Amino acid sequence: MVTLGTESQQIYAAPYNVQVVDGAVLETDIATLPSVAAPGKPFIYRVSYANNGSAAATDVTLQFAVPADVTVSDCDGCTVAGNRLTWSLGTLPADDGASASKQIVATVGAAVPENTSLYAASYISAGAGQPRALGGTLKQAVSRLIDVQRGTALAVGSDRTTTSQRPGPLTLASTLVARAPATEITVTATDQVIRGGQIGVDAVISNAGSATATGTTLKTRVTCGYDAGVCRFAGHL
């Protein structure tokens, strides 16, 4: 019930009946791995989706709009049309607590300036005639969120992906482009050693990222060596 009150009177609006029906509630979400994309470097979009409604959704389609200046090398069996990736998901059962995802391997253009925000969108919809929380095409859905994103631009120096309207059938994600370190370590050791002998361990450390890694710390741990079922030594170096 809706009422409008003043000092001298109170007006009641006519009641409006709302019918409760079973229906699908389709939701998507976007994660970027790593959370900061580097110019000229590959990264991964992970688009998750689920049906959290009370009825199955049929003829379900998942769409993903790739940002400009991003090249896709693998899209987990999608159909490509321009900058739009599409998956036909078939039927999604009613809410069973399950969630699935599609993975997209992409590369940021080498000429993309740092502190650029890359906008991507995912949109999931069911076949015609089924109740849905949001209608229209992916383009129309994105336009309804773009003004919100413009008002809350990603701050320079942020290290995470920002999403709007979550959960829901549409997710608009903004990923920051910035140079970042990507440290790696490869360890090799002696396969066998005679009792009382020495074990040689080689650790190769590298930085395949686009920025210097600072404050780096290397820790090693010696596992327990057993003698007659007794641990003789274990610790950190």
C-alpha positions in Angstrom: 0.0 0.0 0.0 1.2 3.5 -0.9 0.1 6.6 1.1 0.8 10.3 0.7 0.5 12.3 3.9 0.3 16.0 4.6 -0.4 18.0 7.8 -4.1 18.1 7.0 -4.9 14.9 5.1 -3.7 11.4 4.2 -4.3 10.0 0.7 -4.3 6.2 0.1 -3.5 4.9 -3.3 -5.6 2.1 -4.7 -4.1 -1.4 -4.0 -2.4 -3.2 -6.8 -2.4 -6.9 -7.0 0.8 -8.7 -7.8 0.8 -12.3 -8.9 3.6 -14.5 -7.6 4.7 -17.1 -10.2 7.5 -19.6 -10.6 10.3 -18.4 -12.8 13.9 -18.5 -13.5 16.3 -16.0 -11.9 19.4 -15.9 -14.1 22.6 -14.3 -12.8 26.1 -13.7 -14.1 29.3 -12.4 -12.6 32.7 -11.5 -14.0 36.2 -12.1 -12.5 39.5 -11.0 -14.0 42.7 -13.1 -13.4 44.9 -11.4 -12.5 42.8 -8.5 -11.2 45.0 -5.9 -13.0 45.6 -6.3 -16.8 49.0 -5.3 -18.2 49.6 -3.9 -21.7 50.6 -6.6 -24.1 50.1 -9.4 -21.6 47.4 -12.2 -21.5 44.8 -12.4 -18.8 41.6 -14.4 -18.1 38.0 -13.4 -17.9 35.9 -15.9 -15.9 32.2 -15.5 -16.5 30.1 -17.4 -14.0 26.4 -18.0 -14.4 23.5 -19.6 -12.4 19.8 -20.0 -12.2 18.7 -19.1 -8.7 15.0 -19.1 -9.5 12.2 -21.6 -8.8 11.8 -22.9 -12.4 14.1 -24.2 -15.0 15.1 -21.8 -17.8 15.2 -23.2 -21.4 17.0 -22.0 -24.5 19.5 -20.1 -22.3 22.0 -17.8 -24.0 25.1 -16.3 -22.4 26.8 -13.3 -24.1 30.0 -11.5 -23.4 31.0 -8.1 -24.8 34.8 -7.9 -25.2 36.3 -4.5 -24.6 38.0 -2.6 -27.4 41.8 -3.1 -27.7 41.5 -6.7 -26.3 42.2 -9.8 -28.5 40.6 -13.1 -27.6 42.7 -16.3 -28.2 40.3 -18.8 -26.6 36.7 -18.5 -25.4 35.7 -22.0 -24.2 33.7 -23.0 -27.2 31.9 -19.8 -27.9 30.6 -18.3 -31.2 32.3 -15.1 -32.1 30.6 -12.2 -33.9 32.7 -9.0 -33.8 33.4 -8.2 -30.2 30.5 -10.4 -28.9 31.0 -13.9 -27.7 28.0 -16.2 -27.4 27.3 -19.6 -25.7 24.2 -21.6 -26.1 23.6 -23.2 -22.6 20.4 -25.1 -23.3 18.4 -25.7 -20.1 19.5 -24.5 -16.7 17.6 -26.3 -13.8 15.9 -24.4 -11.0 18.0 -23.4 -8.0 20.1 -26.3 -6.9 23.0 -24.3 -5.5 25.1 -25.0 -8.6 27.1 -22.5 -10.6 29.1 -22.9 -13.8 31.5 -20.7 -15.7 33.1 -19.9 -19.0 36.7 -18.9 -19.4 38.1 -16.4 -21.9 41.8 -16.0 -22.6 42.5 -12.5 -23.8 45.4 -10.1 -24.4 45.5 -6.4 -23.8 46.9 -4.4 -26.8 50.5 -3.3 -26.2 49.7 0.3 -27.0 46.9 0.6 -24.4 48.0 3.3 -22.0 48.3 2.6 -18.3 45.4 3.5 -16.0 42.9 2.8 -18.8 39.7 1.1 -17.7 38.6 -1.8 -19.9 34.8 -2.3 -19.8 33.3 -5.8 -20.4 29.8 -7.0 -20.0 28.1 -10.4 -19.6 24.4 -11.0 -20.2 22.3 -14.1 -19.8 18.8 -14.6 -21.1 16.2 -17.4 -21.5 14.0 -18.2 -24.5 10.9 -16.3 -25.5 7.9 -16.4 -23.3 9.7 -17.1 -20.0 9.6 -14.7 -17.0 12.8 -12.8 -16.7 14.1 -10.0 -14.5 15.5 -7.9 -17.3 14.5 -7.8 -21.0 16.0 -6.5 -24.1 19.3 -7.1 -25.9 22.8 -7.0 -24.5 23.3 -3.5 -26.0 20.1 -2.2 -24.4 21.0 -3.7 -21.0 24.5 -2.2 -21.1 23.1 1.2 -21.9 21.1 1.1 -18.7 24.2 0.7 -16.6 26.8 2.8 -18.5 25.7 6.1 -16.9 26.2 4.6 -13.4 29.7 3.5 -14.4 30.6 6.9 -15.8 29.8 8.4 -12.4 32.0 6.0 -10.5 35.1 5.7 -12.7 37.7 3.3 -11.4 40.3 5.2 -9.3 43.9 5.3 -10.5 46.0 2.8 -8.5 43.1 0.4 -7.7 44.0 -3.3 -7.9 40.6 -4.9 -8.3 37.8 -5.4 -10.8 34.7 -3.4 -10.2 31.2 -4.7 -11.2 27.8 -3.1 -11.3 24.3 -4.6 -10.6 25.3 -7.8 -9.0 23.7 -10.3 -8.8 21.6 -10.1 -11.9 21.4 -11.2 -15.6 23.7 -8.3 -16.5 27.2 -7.6 -15.1 29.3 -4.7 -16.3 32.9 -5.0 -15.2 35.7 -2.4 -15.3 39.3 -3.7 -15.2 42.3 -1.4 -14.7 45.3 -1.6 -17.1 48.5 -1.2 -15.3 52.0 -2.7 -15.2 52.4 -5.3 -12.5 55.0 -7.9 -11.5 54.5 -11.6 -12.0 57.0 -13.5 -10.0 57.6 -17.2 -10.5 59.8 -19.8 -8.8 61.0 -23.2 -10.2 62.6 -25.7 -7.8 64.6 -28.8 -8.6 66.2 -31.1 -6.1 68.2 -34.3 -5.8 66.0 -37.3 -6.5 67.8 -39.7 -4.2 70.4 -39.4 -1.5 72.4 -41.9 0.6 71.9 -41.8 4.3 74.2 -39.1 5.7 74.6 -37.5 2.3 73.7 -34.0 1.2 70.6 -32.9 -0.8 71.1 -30.2 -3.5 68.2 -27.8 -4.1 68.2 -25.3 -6.9 65.6 -22.5 -6.9 65.2 -20.3 -10.0 63.3 -17.0 -9.4 62.0 -14.9 -12.3 59.7 -12.0 -12.9 57.7 -12.3 -16.1 55.6 -9.3 -15.4 55.8 -5.7 -16.7 56.9 -4.0 -13.5 59.6 -4.5 -10.9 58.7 -6.6 -7.9 59.7 -4.9 -4.6 59.9 -6.2 -1.1 60.2 -9.8 -2.3 60.8 -12.5 0.3 62.0 -16.1 -0.3 61.1 -18.7 2.2 62.1 -22.4 2.2 60.9 -25.2 4.4 62.7 -28.5 5.0 60.2 -31.3 5.3 60.5 -33.9 8.1 63.0 -36.7 7.6 62.0 -40.0 9.2 64.3 -42.4 10.9 62.7 -45.5 12.3 59.4 -43.7 12.3 60.8 -40.7 14.2 61.0 -37.2 12.7 64.6 -36.1 12.9 64.4 -32.6 11.5 61.8 -30.2 10.0 61.9 -26.4 9.9 62.2 -23.2 7.9 65.3 -21.7 6.4 
